[in-house]
């Protein structure tokens, strides 16, 4: 009988958001344990090999990592299967590239190129607040950070701006009506809109209704909502192409025809 966690991952069982080719081999990199869940992260090896094309094989990914070329959130990561996740900053100092991991409107991971100034901070969603053993208030964020002595105004589901170098929080973006949010899960993952309404359901999932810049209205579970700005249309991070507005298949086809792809 097998004991313990699985050490391997078949390519067909890899998360759809990795966007791996089905016929590209049998195996996929199994993410190491880390700050993000296995199915909510993107291993460094896939970033280097499939996205940025800096490597052709897994062996080359290992060499790039072991030469201490890759930084995730300001720390050198030598593990090629280290799990980078939503809002993480991936930096390659030798070529001066800096990227933030976000979702496109189809819920797939996308690397958004950012400036050196923007690479100094990241947004973190507050998942838990508690008082520790020595009466110290602590907040826990979506990427596993624990921040002691936070601002008393911070509540669960709010977003805080964290300085990557110091680990200190600066700004708070409240989870409230009118806030600009991005969805991190569900069928609408990657869509961006302003928060309109929150339905509370005791003993079940709270439902949030949102409205995007084109006026489309959609709903999701509260756990999928990540605040990225204080008011509608404002965002503290560089957004992916399309600004989080989902196109219909007819719009996508019309654009493909205009480009001459069909």
C-alpha positions, -999 to 999 in steps of 0.1 A, spaced: 0 0 0 15 34 -9 24 57 19 30 94 19 26 120 -9 31 112 -46 65 121 -60 55 122 -96 30 140 -118 17 127 -152 13 154 -178 -23 147 -184 -30 152 -147 -12 185 -146 -34 216 -139 -50 231 -170 -38 265 -160 -2 254 -168 -12 251 -204 12 222 -212 10 204 -245 -7 171 -242 17 152 -265 49 168 -251 59 138 -230 46 116 -203 56 135 -172 53 171 -158 73 187 -131 58 179 -97 58 211 -76 78 210 -44 59 218 -11 59 256 -7 39 287 -1 13 278 -28 -9 247 -33 2 222 -59 -27 230 -82 -25 268 -77 12 273 -86 35 272 -116 69 255 -111 100 274 -120 110 248 -145 78 254 -166 84 292 -164 119 288 -178 112 260 -204 76 265 -216 70 302 -211 103 322 -214 121 295 -236 153 301 -217 158 263 -216 150 234 -239 152 206 -213 146 200 -176 184 195 -173 190 231 -186 163 244 -161 183 228 -133 216 243 -145 200 278 -147 186 274 -111 218 260 -97 237 290 -111 215 311 -88 199 330 -117 163 328 -106 148 349 -79 112 344 -67 99 373 -44 135 385 -40 150 352 -29 172 330 -50 155 296 -56 177 267 -67 149 242 -68 136 239 -104 102 227 -91 98 255 -66 61 266 -67 57 302 -78 21 314 -75 -4 342 -81 12 377 -76 47 363 -71 76 383 -87 100 362 -108 133 379 -115 162 370 -137 189 394 -129 214 384 -156 191 394 -184 172 421 -164 138 405 -168 111 408 -141 77 392 -143 46 390 -121 25 358 -122 -12 366 -129 -41 349 -147 -55 356 -182 -93 356 -187 -92 318 -194 -78 311 -160 -43 303 -173 -11 315 -157 5 344 -176 38 363 -170 34 400 -171 66 420 -176 70 447 -149 94 475 -141 121 475 -115 100 498 -92 70 476 -94 91 445 -86 98 459 -52 63 450 -39 35 425 -42 -2 423 -32 -12 397 -6 -47 386 3 -53 382 41 -66 347 48 -65 347 86 -60 370 116 -52 357 151 -35 365 184 -4 344 190 7 328 223 24 359 235 -6 382 228 9 393 195 -15 400 166 -6 382 134 -21 381 99 -15 352 75 -16 359 37 -24 338 7 13 331 0 20 317 35 35 349 50 29 357 87 31 394 95 33 404 132 18 436 146 -3 445 115 -24 476 111 -55 472 133 -78 481 103 -68 449 84 -96 423 81 -99 389 65 -103 391 27 -86 426 25 -55 429 4 -22 444 18 7 458 -1 39 441 10 75 453 5 93 422 -8 127 432 6 116 440 42 84 419 44 65 449 59 31 460 48 23 495 37 -11 500 21 -45 483 27 -71 477 0 -104 470 17 -128 442 6 -159 464 1 -184 474 -25 -168 493 -53 -134 478 -49 -115 466 -80 -110 428 -78 -96 399 -99 -109 364 -96 -84 336 -88 -106 305 -92 -137 291 -107 -150 294 -142 -144 332 -143 -108 330 -131 -87 359 -144 -117 383 -149 -114 418 -134 -144 439 -123 -157 460 -95 -174 444 -65 -212 451 -65 -228 429 -39 -220 403 -13 -246 376 -4 -240 359 30 -250 322 32 -246 307 67 -232 272 65 -225 275 28 -205 296 4 -209 334 3 -215 347 -32 -201 379 -46 -215 397 -77 -192 417 -99 -194 439 -129 -165 444 -154 -156 475 -174 -178 464 -204 -209 461 -181 -210 423 -179 -223 410 -146 -210 377 -131 -209 360 -98 -184 337 -79 -176 324 -44 -161 349 -20 -130 328 -17 -121 334 -53 -120 372 -50 -87 391 -47 -88 429 -43 -62 447 -65 -74 483 -62 -94 507 -40 -119 518 -67 -132 505 -99 -107 507 -127 -77 513 -104 -51 485 -101 -19 485 -81 -2 460 -104 3 459 -142 -25 439 -157 -23 413 -185 -32 420 -221 -70 425 -223 -73 441 -188 -93 411 -175 -123 415 -198 -135 382 -211 -144 380 -248 -171 358 -262 -161 331 -287 -176 352 -315 -155 382 -306 -124 360 -305 -132 346 -339 -138 381 -354 -104 392 -340 -87 361 -354 -102 368 -388 -90 404 -387 -55 392 -380 -57 368 -409 -54 336 -388 -87 321 -401 
